[in-house]
């Protein structure tokens, strides 16, 4: 995978998530584009490249979502690095494990993988946040309410993300050759595997 393509695309995706995607909110549920990017990369890149890409996106998300209150009379939020990193790795792993039975060059496959990535990332994040809340944080990292309610809300967010992902997924599929991914076959990553520089 060409990192000089991934990094600016990831930056653009995360900026759009922060600035544009709230406009597509439905009933308080906001879709996100970062699961689309991770799903797309995880469908085609080598396992190592996909997981490191997830680390990059997760680190960025942790930096964008300060959640730990500190201080006495004037508490402030600071970044808590780790939860989103592990969550994104879990999302990428789920797509990596499922890509062998998916027809990857279909736009709807990318949208479906976006949903899978977002759901597994949410599961991992809520599990990590729950552990932290048990011994460190006065309130869970997901905010108020129970973990089950947060998971249900995230599933709706994931569905919206998959729907919104259809058009940008089509656009990403058109740029496939520019990424120099390790897996070039239309479906399987075994016999159809082509190793390229940069993965």
C-alpha positions in Angstrom: 0.0 0.0 0.0 1.2 3.5 -0.8 1.3 5.4 2.4 1.7 8.7 0.6 -1.8 8.1 -0.7 -3.3 6.7 2.5 -2.2 9.5 4.9 -3.7 12.4 3.0 -6.9 10.4 2.2 -7.2 9.5 5.9 -6.7 13.2 6.8 -9.4 14.2 4.3 -11.8 11.5 5.6 -11.4 12.5 9.2 -11.9 16.2 8.4 -15.1 15.4 6.5 -16.3 13.3 9.4 -15.8 16.3 11.8 -17.1 19.0 9.5 -19.5 17.5 7.0 -21.0 14.2 8.2 -23.1 15.8 11.0 -25.2 17.3 8.3 -26.3 13.8 7.3 -27.4 12.9 10.9 -30.7 11.1 11.2 -32.4 11.3 14.6 -29.2 12.1 16.3 -27.2 9.3 14.6 -24.2 10.5 12.6 -22.6 8.4 9.9 -18.8 8.2 9.6 -16.4 7.8 6.7 -13.4 6.4 8.6 -14.9 2.8 8.7 -15.2 3.0 4.9 -11.6 3.9 4.5 -10.5 1.1 6.9 -12.8 -1.4 5.2 -11.5 -0.5 1.8 -7.9 -0.8 2.8 -8.6 -4.0 4.7 -10.2 -5.6 1.7 -7.1 -5.2 -0.5 -4.0 -4.4 1.5 -1.6 -6.8 3.2 -2.6 -7.6 6.8 0.3 -5.6 8.1 -0.5 -2.5 6.1 -4.2 -2.7 7.0 -3.6 -3.1 10.7 -1.0 -0.2 10.7 -3.5 1.9 8.8 -6.0 1.1 11.5 -3.5 2.3 14.2 -3.0 5.6 12.3 -6.8 6.2 12.1 -7.3 5.2 15.7 -4.6 7.4 17.0 -6.1 10.3 15.1 -9.6 9.5 16.5 -8.2 9.4 20.1 -6.6 12.8 19.6 -9.8 14.2 18.2 -12.0 12.9 21.1 -10.6 14.1 24.4 -12.5 12.4 27.2 -10.7 12.3 30.5 -11.6 15.0 32.9 -8.8 16.2 35.2 -8.3 19.1 37.6 -10.1 20.3 40.7 -12.6 23.1 40.3 -11.8 23.5 36.6 -11.8 20.0 35.0 -10.6 19.8 31.4 -10.6 17.0 28.8 -7.4 15.5 27.6 -6.8 12.8 24.9 -6.9 9.2 26.1 -4.8 7.3 23.6 -5.5 3.6 23.1 -9.3 3.0 23.0 -9.9 4.1 19.4 -6.6 2.6 18.3 -7.6 -0.9 19.6 -11.1 -0.4 18.3 -10.0 0.4 14.8 -7.6 -2.5 14.8 -10.6 -4.8 15.8 -12.6 -3.3 12.9 -9.9 -3.9 10.4 -9.3 -7.4 11.7 -13.0 -8.3 11.2 -12.8 -7.2 7.5 -9.5 -9.0 7.1 -11.0 -12.2 8.4 -14.0 -11.9 6.1 -12.5 -10.8 2.9 -11.6 -14.3 1.7 -15.3 -15.1 1.0 -16.2 -11.6 -0.3 -16.3 -10.5 -3.9 -14.2 -7.4 -3.3 -14.6 -5.5 -6.5 -18.3 -4.9 -5.8 -19.2 -1.5 -4.4 -21.9 -3.0 -2.1 -19.2 -5.3 -0.7 -17.2 -2.3 0.4 -20.4 -0.8 2.0 -21.1 -4.1 3.8 -17.5 -4.2 5.0 -17.9 -0.6 6.3 -20.8 -1.8 8.5 -18.8 -4.8 9.7 -15.8 -2.6 10.5 -17.9 0.0 12.4 -19.7 -2.7 14.4 -16.6 -4.5 15.5 -14.8 -1.3 16.3 -17.8 -0.3 18.5 -17.7 -3.6 20.3 -14.1 -3.3 21.0 -14.3 0.4 22.1 -17.2 -0.3 24.5 -15.4 -3.3 26.0 -12.3 -1.2 26.6 -14.3 1.8 27.9 -16.2 -0.5 30.2 -13.0 -1.9 31.7 -11.6 1.6 32.2 -14.9 2.8 33.8 -14.7 -0.1 36.3 -11.4 1.2 37.8 -10.4 4.6 36.4 -13.0 6.8 34.8 -16.0 8.2 36.7 -18.0 8.1 33.5 -17.6 5.7 30.5 -15.8 7.0 27.5 -18.9 6.5 25.4 -20.8 9.0 27.5 -24.0 8.6 29.5 -26.2 5.5 29.6 -25.4 1.8 29.5 -23.0 0.0 27.3 -25.9 -1.9 25.7 -27.6 1.4 24.7 -24.3 2.8 23.4 -23.9 -0.4 21.3 -27.4 -0.1 19.9 -26.8 3.5 19.0 -23.5 2.6 17.3 -25.2 -0.1 15.2 -27.6 2.5 13.8 -24.6 4.7 13.1 -22.9 1.8 11.4 -25.9 1.2 9.2 -26.0 4.9 8.2 -22.3 4.8 7.5 -22.8 1.8 5.2 -25.6 3.6 3.3 -23.6 6.8 3.0 -20.5 4.8 2.0 -22.0 3.6 -1.3 -21.0 6.6 -3.4 -17.5 7.2 -1.9 -16.9 3.4 -2.1 -17.6 3.5 -5.8 -15.1 6.4 -6.1 -12.5 4.6 -4.1 -12.9 1.5 -6.3 -12.0 3.6 -9.3 -8.7 4.5 -7.7 -7.7 0.9 -6.9 -4.7 0.7 -9.1 -3.1 3.8 -7.6 -2.9 2.3 -4.1 -0.6 -0.6 -5.2 -2.3 -3.0 -2.8 -0.8 -6.4 -2.1 -3.9 -8.3 -3.2 -4.8 -7.7 -6.8 -7.3 -10.5 -7.4 -11.0 -9.8 -7.6 -11.9 -12.1 -4.7 -9.4 -14.3 -2.9 -6.1 -13.4 -1.4 -4.4 -16.8 -1.9 -3.6 -17.8 -5.5 -4.6 -14.4 -6.8 -2.2 -12.6 -4.6 0.3 -10.2 -6.2 3.1 -8.8 -4.0 4.0 -5.2 -4.7 6.5 -2.8 -3.3 5.4 -0.6 -0.4 3.3 -3.2 1.5 
